[in-house]
C-alpha cells in the first residue's frame, strides 16, 4: 500500500506524471470545478470568508447593544422606582425647576 502511494506521489511531483493527470478528463474536470467553486462562484470560499467576518462583527455589536440595553433598563427602573431619583435627574440633566425657584449655572474654567 505504501509503495502504491509513493508511486502516485512521485508521478504527481514528476512533470511527466502531471501531464498524464491533466490529460485525464475526470481529473481536469474536477480541477476546473474546484477552481470555479473556490474563486468564481457566488458562494465561493472568498465570499464566505467575507460574510463570516461581517457576521462576527455584527454579533460583537449585538453583545454591546444587549449590554447597553440592560444598563438602560436598570437605570429606568431606578428612576421610575423613586420620585426623588426622577426629580434629581430632571433638575441636573434637563435644568428643570419649581415655579418658586431660580436656577443659576456656574461654570468653572480650568
Secondary structure as the mmCIF struct_conf table of DSSP 4:
data_model
#
loop_
_struct_conf.conf_type_id
_struct_conf.id
_struct_conf.beg_label_comp_id
_struct_conf.beg_label_asym_id
_struct_conf.beg_label_seq_id
_struct_conf.end_label_comp_id
_struct_conf.end_label_asym_id
_struct_conf.end_label_seq_id
HELX_RH_AL_P HELX_RH_AL_P1 UNK A 2 UNK A 13
BEND BEND1 UNK A 14 UNK A 14
HELX_RH_AL_P HELX_RH_AL_P2 UNK A 15 UNK A 23
BEND BEND2 UNK A 24 UNK A 24
HELX_RH_AL_P HELX_RH_AL_P3 UNK A 25 UNK A 35
HELX_RH_PI_P HELX_RH_PI_P1 UNK A 36 UNK A 40
BEND BEND3 UNK A 41 UNK A 41
TURN_TY1_P TURN_TY1_P1 UNK A 42 UNK A 43
HELX_RH_AL_P HELX_RH_AL_P4 UNK A 45 UNK A 81
HELX_RH_AL_P HELX_RH_AL_P5 UNK A 83 UNK A 94
TURN_TY1_P TURN_TY1_P2 UNK A 99 UNK A 100
#
